Amino acid sequence: RLCVLDLSNNRLTGSIPALLSTKTRFMYQIHLNRNYLTGNLPRNMRAWKKLWLMDASQNSLTGTIPKHIGQMEDLAILSIGDNLLTGTLPLALFEVTTLQLLDVGTNMLEGTIPNDILAFSQLHDLNLGDNLFTGTFPTEALILPELHTLILSYNGFKGTLPREWMMESKIGLVHASHNRIGGTLPKSLMSRMQLNLASLDLSYNEIYGTIHTEIGLMSALHTINLMGNQISGTLPTEMLRMNRNLRLNFTDNLITGTIPPMFCGEGAPTSNILYREFGCDAVLCRPGTFNPNGHATLHSACRVCDTTPAEEKNILGRVSCDGLEYVHGDLDGDGI
């Protein structure tokens, strides 16, 4: 009796045989990831009623997600990301209430995320990133009681971030970069997610407004990326309460003022050669300068921009300068 089939990390080609789902009804783990498989997912997957784990990620599978997947009563892990799947998420998928991990990232799936997602009461990890999903930010996902990881990046989600975030949430990672999310950063995001949220990436959206002082409450945060938005104002001094090793990227916004010294001056990680060489430019280029990265790197300093308009003279972290081309490898910022 075959219970576990692991054919991962090979050079298998062709399609997944239909017989695999009809002759192996006792299997509870199938690993087909990291091959060169093509064709569709088997239409008769419902025969795998005992299946607990299905990993067919990192192949070239096409077609849609079978509707019969809703009959797989014990399925806990479904990883079919990094393929060429199309269509929408079938409503039958949300009948698999035993799911703990759902990864459909890096496909060509489309449509909106229905309220039925609330049925995933045991879900820990949800990856919908790098698809063609549209509609508003799926607020319902944030209510899932066991969710730890939420990846929504590289889609077409719009609307605003939820105004209310649950204090008891277990979410440790929210990545929703490269969407069309607008509005301001909610205070509740910072005050109610302070204990567990470790990584927040909202880069390249349409977020505006200022950074609230409540950001200083986010003691668990070790990475925050807000690059490429329209955030203005100054960095609040309350950030001095945060992790001194915090990796932050606020470049390409409208932020002015100064950078809390703990992130780049006295108190910064002195073992990092970047901070020793460039100081606060390693975090955000100072006003009147620019770098394509918005900050200095090991290979390029922030270059003076002589054509800075008056309304932009105080902006930190600029990535471009009108009429001036950046020279990579320019270690002293003189344009040579």
Secondary structure, DSSP 4 states (H G I P E B T S, - for coil): ---EEE--SS---SPPPTHHHHS-TT--EEE--SS---SPPPTTGGG-TT--EEE--SS---S---GGGGG-TT--EEE--SS---S---GGGGG-TT-SEEE--SS--EE---GGGGG-TT--EEE--SSEE-SB--GGGGG-TT--EEE--SS--BSB--S---TT----EEE--SS--EEPPPHHHHHHSTTT--EEE--SSEEEE---GGGGG-TT--EEE--SSEEEEE--GGGGGS-TT-EEE--SSEEES---GGGTSTTS-TT-HHHHHHGGGGTSPPTTEE-TTSS-BTTB-PEE-TT--GGGTT-SSB--BTTB---TT-SSSS--
